[in-house]
């Protein structure tokens, strides 16, 4: 069994931004000779998340609206009382982003079969930026042979 580790960098836009990172993961997998194994995808931030779902434009807009209803940005949150916390001067009021991230996941594991991701027909690995714009990183670890 061998392991390959990679860091995927993503520049995001303002607000909730959903990116299909499946092509980048496939490219990293193709650089290995692994025929069987698994890919771990791990988001390295507390206001980002991952999910496996359909990468369809209208569904992505529905997801953004749904997340916004779960944790509205305009709501009052204790985490946003920046004057009561020891924070850097550019600290954003982002409690809503943390709460949205908690409803999703920080990682996904995808099996590798015959050298390919064993995703279903309409499945994509989606990266969620919930507090952009920012430069983000996703850790990819492929274990296989």
Biotite code that builds the C-alpha atoms (Angstrom):
import biotite.structure as struc

atoms = struc.array([
    struc.Atom([0.000, 0.000, 0.000], chain_id="A", res_id=1, res_name="UNK", atom_name="CA", element="C"),
    struc.Atom([1.303, 3.441, -0.957], chain_id="A", res_id=2, res_name="UNK", atom_name="CA", element="C"),
    struc.Atom([0.188, 6.935, -0.003], chain_id="A", res_id=3, res_name="UNK", atom_name="CA", element="C"),
    struc.Atom([0.227, 10.148, -2.040], chain_id="A", res_id=4, res_name="UNK", atom_name="CA", element="C"),
    struc.Atom([-0.502, 13.501, -0.372], chain_id="A", res_id=5, res_name="UNK", atom_name="CA", element="C"),
    struc.Atom([-1.389, 16.694, -2.249], chain_id="A", res_id=6, res_name="UNK", atom_name="CA", element="C"),
    struc.Atom([-2.643, 20.152, -1.368], chain_id="A", res_id=7, res_name="UNK", atom_name="CA", element="C"),
    struc.Atom([-5.240, 21.671, -3.660], chain_id="A", res_id=8, res_name="UNK", atom_name="CA", element="C"),
    struc.Atom([-5.398, 25.489, -3.594], chain_id="A", res_id=9, res_name="UNK", atom_name="CA", element="C"),
    struc.Atom([-8.679, 27.234, -4.323], chain_id="A", res_id=10, res_name="UNK", atom_name="CA", element="C"),
    struc.Atom([-9.318, 30.976, -4.673], chain_id="A", res_id=11, res_name="UNK", atom_name="CA", element="C"),
    struc.Atom([-12.938, 31.682, -3.813], chain_id="A", res_id=12, res_name="UNK", atom_name="CA", element="C"),
    struc.Atom([-15.422, 34.482, -4.350], chain_id="A", res_id=13, res_name="UNK", atom_name="CA", element="C"),
    struc.Atom([-17.590, 36.518, -1.991], chain_id="A", res_id=14, res_name="UNK", atom_name="CA", element="C"),
    struc.Atom([-20.250, 34.778, 0.087], chain_id="A", res_id=15, res_name="UNK", atom_name="CA", element="C"),
    struc.Atom([-21.246, 31.180, -0.459], chain_id="A", res_id=16, res_name="UNK", atom_name="CA", element="C"),
    struc.Atom([-19.231, 29.728, -3.321], chain_id="A", res_id=17, res_name="UNK", atom_name="CA", element="C"),
    struc.Atom([-19.570, 26.089, -4.429], chain_id="A", res_id=18, res_name="UNK", atom_name="CA", element="C"),
    struc.Atom([-16.841, 24.572, -6.601], chain_id="A", res_id=19, res_name="UNK", atom_name="CA", element="C"),
    struc.Atom([-16.722, 21.185, -8.283], chain_id="A", res_id=20, res_name="UNK", atom_name="CA", element="C"),
    struc.Atom([-13.226, 19.902, -7.425], chain_id="A", res_id=21, res_name="UNK", atom_name="CA", element="C"),
    struc.Atom([-13.700, 16.458, -8.987], chain_id="A", res_id=22, res_name="UNK", atom_name="CA", element="C"),
    struc.Atom([-11.545, 17.227, -12.066], chain_id="A", res_id=23, res_name="UNK", atom_name="CA", element="C"),
    struc.Atom([-8.599, 18.273, -9.861], chain_id="A", res_id=24, res_name="UNK", atom_name="CA", element="C"),
    struc.Atom([-8.941, 15.117, -7.754], chain_id="A", res_id=25, res_name="UNK", atom_name="CA", element="C"),
    struc.Atom([-9.082, 12.968, -10.902], chain_id="A", res_id=26, res_name="UNK", atom_name="CA", element="C"),
    struc.Atom([-5.917, 14.651, -12.187], chain_id="A", res_id=27, res_name="UNK", atom_name="CA", element="C"),
    struc.Atom([-4.071, 13.914, -8.923], chain_id="A", res_id=28, res_name="UNK", atom_name="CA", element="C"),
    struc.Atom([-5.284, 10.292, -9.016], chain_id="A", res_id=29, res_name="UNK", atom_name="CA", element="C"),
    struc.Atom([-4.202, 9.896, -12.645], chain_id="A", res_id=30, res_name="UNK", atom_name="CA", element="C"),
    struc.Atom([-0.668, 10.981, -11.675], chain_id="A", res_id=31, res_name="UNK", atom_name="CA", element="C"),
    struc.Atom([-0.450, 7.798, -9.584], chain_id="A", res_id=32, res_name="UNK", atom_name="CA", element="C"),
    struc.Atom([-0.509, 4.244, -10.848], chain_id="A", res_id=33, res_name="UNK", atom_name="CA", element="C"),
    struc.Atom([-3.080, 3.215, -8.241], chain_id="A", res_id=34, res_name="UNK", atom_name="CA", element="C"),
    struc.Atom([-5.727, 0.815, -9.530], chain_id="A", res_id=35, res_name="UNK", atom_name="CA", element="C"),
    struc.Atom([-7.443, 0.258, -6.194], chain_id="A", res_id=36, res_name="UNK", atom_name="CA", element="C"),
    struc.Atom([-7.642, 2.209, -2.961], chain_id="A", res_id=37, res_name="UNK", atom_name="CA", element="C"),
    struc.Atom([-9.350, 5.323, -1.705], chain_id="A", res_id=38, res_name="UNK", atom_name="CA", element="C"),
    struc.Atom([-9.148, 9.089, -1.859], chain_id="A", res_id=39, res_name="UNK", atom_name="CA", element="C"),
    struc.Atom([-9.565, 11.162, 1.277], chain_id="A", res_id=40, res_name="UNK", atom_name="CA", element="C"),
    struc.Atom([-10.563, 14.786, 0.620], chain_id="A", res_id=41, res_name="UNK", atom_name="CA", element="C"),
    struc.Atom([-10.248, 17.023, 3.693], chain_id="A", res_id=42, res_name="UNK", atom_name="CA", element="C"),
    struc.Atom([-11.151, 20.696, 4.019], chain_id="A", res_id=43, res_name="UNK", atom_name="CA", element="C"),
    struc.Atom([-8.640, 22.537, 6.210], chain_id="A", res_id=44, res_name="UNK", atom_name="CA", element="C"),
    struc.Atom([-10.802, 25.461, 7.346], chain_id="A", res_id=45, res_name="UNK", atom_name="CA", element="C"),
    struc.Atom([-13.644, 25.962, 9.832], chain_id="A", res_id=46, res_name="UNK", atom_name="CA", element="C"),
    struc.Atom([-15.758, 27.996, 7.421], chain_id="A", res_id=47, res_name="UNK", atom_name="CA", element="C"),
    struc.Atom([-15.509, 25.658, 4.437], chain_id="A", res_id=48, res_name="UNK", atom_name="CA", element="C"),
    struc.Atom([-16.983, 22.236, 3.815], chain_id="A", res_id=49, res_name="UNK", atom_name="CA", element="C"),
    struc.Atom([-17.238, 19.328, 1.399], chain_id="A", res_id=50, res_name="UNK", atom_name="CA", element="C"),
    struc.Atom([-20.102, 17.259, 0.060], chain_id="A", res_id=51, res_name="UNK", atom_name="CA", element="C"),
    struc.Atom([-20.748, 14.744, -2.676], chain_id="A", res_id=52, res_name="UNK", atom_name="CA", element="C"),
    struc.Atom([-23.755, 15.768, -4.710], chain_id="A", res_id=53, res_name="UNK", atom_name="CA", element="C"),
    struc.Atom([-24.900, 16.734, -8.179], chain_id="A", res_id=54, res_name="UNK", atom_name="CA", element="C"),
    struc.Atom([-23.053, 19.637, -9.809], chain_id="A", res_id=55, res_name="UNK", atom_name="CA", element="C"),
    struc.Atom([-26.125, 21.188, -11.426], chain_id="A", res_id=56, res_name="UNK", atom_name="CA", element="C"),
    struc.Atom([-26.349, 24.983, -11.557], chain_id="A", res_id=57, res_name="UNK", atom_name="CA", element="C"),
    struc.Atom([-29.925, 25.333, -10.320], chain_id="A", res_id=58, res_name="UNK", atom_name="CA", element="C"),
    struc.Atom([-29.401, 22.799, -7.523], chain_id="A", res_id=59, res_name="UNK", atom_name="CA", element="C"),
    struc.Atom([-26.293, 24.704, -6.406], chain_id="A", res_id=60, res_name="UNK", atom_name="CA", element="C"),
    struc.Atom([-28.383, 27.876, -6.153], chain_id="A", res_id=61, res_name="UNK", atom_name="CA", element="C"),
    struc.Atom([-30.998, 25.940, -4.124], chain_id="A", res_id=62, res_name="UNK", atom_name="CA", element="C"),
    struc.Atom([-28.235, 24.725, -1.788], chain_id="A", res_id=63, res_name="UNK", atom_name="CA", element="C"),
    struc.Atom([-26.946, 28.285, -1.284], chain_id="A", res_id=64, res_name="UNK", atom_name="CA", element="C"),
    struc.Atom([-30.465, 29.490, -0.428], chain_id="A", res_id=65, res_name="UNK", atom_name="CA", element="C"),
    struc.Atom([-31.010, 26.567, 1.941], chain_id="A", res_id=66, res_name="UNK", atom_name="CA", element="C"),
    struc.Atom([-27.741, 27.229, 3.787], chain_id="A", res_id=67, res_name="UNK", atom_name="CA", element="C"),
    struc.Atom([-28.595, 30.928, 4.038], chain_id="A", res_id=68, res_name="UNK", atom_name="CA", element="C"),
    struc.Atom([-31.902, 30.051, 5.691], chain_id="A", res_id=69, res_name="UNK", atom_name="CA", element="C"),
    struc.Atom([-30.205, 27.710, 8.175], chain_id="A", res_id=70, res_name="UNK", atom_name="CA", element="C"),
    struc.Atom([-27.814, 30.416, 9.383], chain_id="A", res_id=71, res_name="UNK", atom_name="CA", element="C"),
    struc.Atom([-28.793, 33.889, 8.148], chain_id="A", res_id=72, res_name="UNK", atom_name="CA", element="C"),
    struc.Atom([-25.885, 36.317, 7.992], chain_id="A", res_id=73, res_name="UNK", atom_name="CA", element="C"),
    struc.Atom([-27.987, 39.133, 9.499], chain_id="A", res_id=74, res_name="UNK", atom_name="CA", element="C"),
    struc.Atom([-28.856, 37.119, 12.634], chain_id="A", res_id=75, res_name="UNK", atom_name="CA", element="C"),
    struc.Atom([-27.299, 38.078, 16.001], chain_id="A", res_id=76, res_name="UNK", atom_name="CA", element="C"),
    struc.Atom([-24.506, 35.684, 17.042], chain_id="A", res_id=77, res_name="UNK", atom_name="CA", element="C"),
    struc.Atom([-22.266, 35.745, 20.138], chain_id="A", res_id=78, res_name="UNK", atom_name="CA", element="C"),
    struc.Atom([-19.235, 34.811, 18.017], chain_id="A", res_id=79, res_name="UNK", atom_name="CA", element="C"),
    struc.Atom([-19.668, 38.128, 16.182], chain_id="A", res_id=80, res_name="UNK", atom_name="CA", element="C"),
    struc.Atom([-19.102, 40.167, 19.365], chain_id="A", res_id=81, res_name="UNK", atom_name="CA", element="C"),
    struc.Atom([-15.572, 40.898, 18.182], chain_id="A", res_id=82, res_name="UNK", atom_name="CA", element="C"),
    struc.Atom([-15.001, 43.524, 20.884], chain_id="A", res_id=83, res_name="UNK", atom_name="CA", element="C"),
    struc.Atom([-15.299, 40.723, 23.485], chain_id="A", res_id=84, res_name="UNK", atom_name="CA", element="C"),
    struc.Atom([-12.743, 38.466, 21.786], chain_id="A", res_id=85, res_name="UNK", atom_name="CA", element="C"),
    struc.Atom([-9.000, 38.592, 21.178], chain_id="A", res_id=86, res_name="UNK", atom_name="CA", element="C"),
    struc.Atom([-8.988, 38.699, 17.363], chain_id="A", res_id=87, res_name="UNK", atom_name="CA", element="C"),
    struc.Atom([-6.866, 40.178, 14.562], chain_id="A", res_id=88, res_name="UNK", atom_name="CA", element="C"),
    struc.Atom([-7.996, 43.595, 13.248], chain_id="A", res_id=89, res_name="UNK", atom_name="CA", element="C"),
    struc.Atom([-9.328, 42.079, 9.997], chain_id="A", res_id=90, res_name="UNK", atom_name="CA", element="C"),
    struc.Atom([-11.435, 39.398, 11.729], chain_id="A", res_id=91, res_name="UNK", atom_name="CA", element="C"),
    struc.Atom([-14.792, 39.043, 9.922], chain_id="A", res_id=92, res_name="UNK", atom_name="CA", element="C"),
    struc.Atom([-18.151, 38.582, 11.612], chain_id="A", res_id=93, res_name="UNK", atom_name="CA", element="C"),
    struc.Atom([-18.645, 35.052, 10.356], chain_id="A", res_id=94, res_name="UNK", atom_name="CA", element="C"),
    struc.Atom([-20.572, 33.012, 12.927], chain_id="A", res_id=95, res_name="UNK", atom_name="CA", element="C"),
    struc.Atom([-23.133, 32.173, 10.228], chain_id="A", res_id=96, res_name="UNK", atom_name="CA", element="C"),
    struc.Atom([-20.330, 30.621, 8.132], chain_id="A", res_id=97, res_name="UNK", atom_name="CA", element="C"),
    struc.Atom([-19.190, 28.397, 11.002], chain_id="A", res_id=98, res_name="UNK", atom_name="CA", element="C"),
    struc.Atom([-22.762, 27.241, 11.605], chain_id="A", res_id=99, res_name="UNK", atom_name="CA", element="C"),
    struc.Atom([-23.326, 26.432, 7.922], chain_id="A", res_id=100, res_name="UNK", atom_name="CA", element="C"),
    struc.Atom([-20.047, 24.476, 7.825], chain_id="A", res_id=101, res_name="UNK", atom_name="CA", element="C"),
    struc.Atom([-21.191, 22.368, 10.761], chain_id="A", res_id=102, res_name="UNK", atom_name="CA", element="C"),
    struc.Atom([-24.247, 21.205, 8.803], chain_id="A", res_id=103, res_name="UNK", atom_name="CA", element="C"),
    struc.Atom([-22.006, 19.831, 6.053], chain_id="A", res_id=104, res_name="UNK", atom_name="CA", element="C"),
    struc.Atom([-18.793, 17.810, 6.361], chain_id="A", res_id=105, res_name="UNK", atom_name="CA", element="C"),
    struc.Atom([-15.068, 18.491, 6.527], chain_id="A", res_id=106, res_name="UNK", atom_name="CA", element="C"),
    struc.Atom([-14.118, 15.331, 4.630], chain_id="A", res_id=107, res_name="UNK", atom_name="CA", element="C"),
    struc.Atom([-15.199, 12.775, 2.069], chain_id="A", res_id=108, res_name="UNK", atom_name="CA", element="C"),
    struc.Atom([-13.729, 9.368, 1.205], chain_id="A", res_id=109, res_name="UNK", atom_name="CA", element="C"),
    struc.Atom([-14.153, 8.015, -2.320], chain_id="A", res_id=110, res_name="UNK", atom_name="CA", element="C"),
    struc.Atom([-13.217, 4.458, -3.313], chain_id="A", res_id=111, res_name="UNK", atom_name="CA", element="C"),
    struc.Atom([-10.816, 3.937, -6.230], chain_id="A", res_id=112, res_name="UNK", atom_name="CA", element="C"),
    struc.Atom([-11.704, 1.038, -8.524], chain_id="A", res_id=113, res_name="UNK", atom_name="CA", element="C"),
    struc.Atom([-9.782, 0.221, -11.700], chain_id="A", res_id=114, res_name="UNK", atom_name="CA", element="C"),
    struc.Atom([-7.852, 3.479, -11.338], chain_id="A", res_id=115, res_name="UNK", atom_name="CA", element="C"),
    struc.Atom([-10.979, 5.663, -11.245], chain_id="A", res_id=116, res_name="UNK", atom_name="CA", element="C"),
    struc.Atom([-13.100, 7.350, -8.611], chain_id="A", res_id=117, res_name="UNK", atom_name="CA", element="C"),
    struc.Atom([-16.100, 5.129, -7.889], chain_id="A", res_id=118, res_name="UNK", atom_name="CA", element="C"),
    struc.Atom([-18.528, 8.048, -7.963], chain_id="A", res_id=119, res_name="UNK", atom_name="CA", element="C"),
    struc.Atom([-22.067, 7.564, -9.217], chain_id="A", res_id=120, res_name="UNK", atom_name="CA", element="C"),
    struc.Atom([-23.277, 8.970, -12.524], chain_id="A", res_id=121, res_name="UNK", atom_name="CA", element="C"),
    struc.Atom([-24.307, 12.380, -11.191], chain_id="A", res_id=122, res_name="UNK", atom_name="CA", element="C"),
    struc.Atom([-21.963, 12.614, -8.212], chain_id="A", res_id=123, res_name="UNK", atom_name="CA", element="C"),
    struc.Atom([-19.278, 15.283, -7.909], chain_id="A", res_id=124, res_name="UNK", atom_name="CA", element="C"),
    struc.Atom([-17.047, 16.340, -5.026], chain_id="A", res_id=125, res_name="UNK", atom_name="CA", element="C"),
    struc.Atom([-18.168, 19.845, -4.108], chain_id="A", res_id=126, res_name="UNK", atom_name="CA", element="C"),
    struc.Atom([-16.112, 22.344, -2.099], chain_id="A", res_id=127, res_name="UNK", atom_name="CA", element="C"),
    struc.Atom([-18.122, 24.942, -0.163], chain_id="A", res_id=128, res_name="UNK", atom_name="CA", element="C"),
    struc.Atom([-16.685, 28.355, 0.636], chain_id="A", res_id=129, res_name="UNK", atom_name="CA", element="C"),
    struc.Atom([-18.911, 29.907, 3.286], chain_id="A", res_id=130, res_name="UNK", atom_name="CA", element="C"),
    struc.Atom([-16.876, 33.006, 4.198], chain_id="A", res_id=131, res_name="UNK", atom_name="CA", element="C"),
    struc.Atom([-15.181, 34.237, 1.022], chain_id="A", res_id=132, res_name="UNK", atom_name="CA", element="C"),
    struc.Atom([-13.398, 35.571, -0.756], chain_id="A", res_id=133, res_name="UNK", atom_name="CA", element="C"),
    struc.Atom([-10.323, 33.728, 0.458], chain_id="A", res_id=134, res_name="UNK", atom_name="CA", element="C"),
    struc.Atom([-7.464, 31.515, -0.636], chain_id="A", res_id=135, res_name="UNK", atom_name="CA", element="C"),
    struc.Atom([-8.269, 28.029, 0.671], chain_id="A", res_id=136, res_name="UNK", atom_name="CA", element="C"),
    struc.Atom([-6.569, 24.653, 0.763], chain_id="A", res_id=137, res_name="UNK", atom_name="CA", element="C"),
    struc.Atom([-7.937, 21.140, 0.549], chain_id="A", res_id=138, res_name="UNK", atom_name="CA", element="C"),
    struc.Atom([-5.819, 18.164, 1.583], chain_id="A", res_id=139, res_name="UNK", atom_name="CA", element="C"),
    struc.Atom([-6.000, 15.155, -0.734], chain_id="A", res_id=140, res_name="UNK", atom_name="CA", element="C"),
    struc.Atom([-4.621, 11.799, 0.415], chain_id="A", res_id=141, res_name="UNK", atom_name="CA", element="C"),
    struc.Atom([-4.720, 8.839, -1.941], chain_id="A", res_id=142, res_name="UNK", atom_name="CA", element="C"),
    struc.Atom([-4.037, 5.420, -0.499], chain_id="A", res_id=143, res_name="UNK", atom_name="CA", element="C"),
    struc.Atom([-3.713, 2.553, -2.907], chain_id="A", res_id=144, res_name="UNK", atom_name="CA", element="C"),
    struc.Atom([-1.784, 0.096, -4.960], chain_id="A", res_id=145, res_name="UNK", atom_name="CA", element="C"),
])
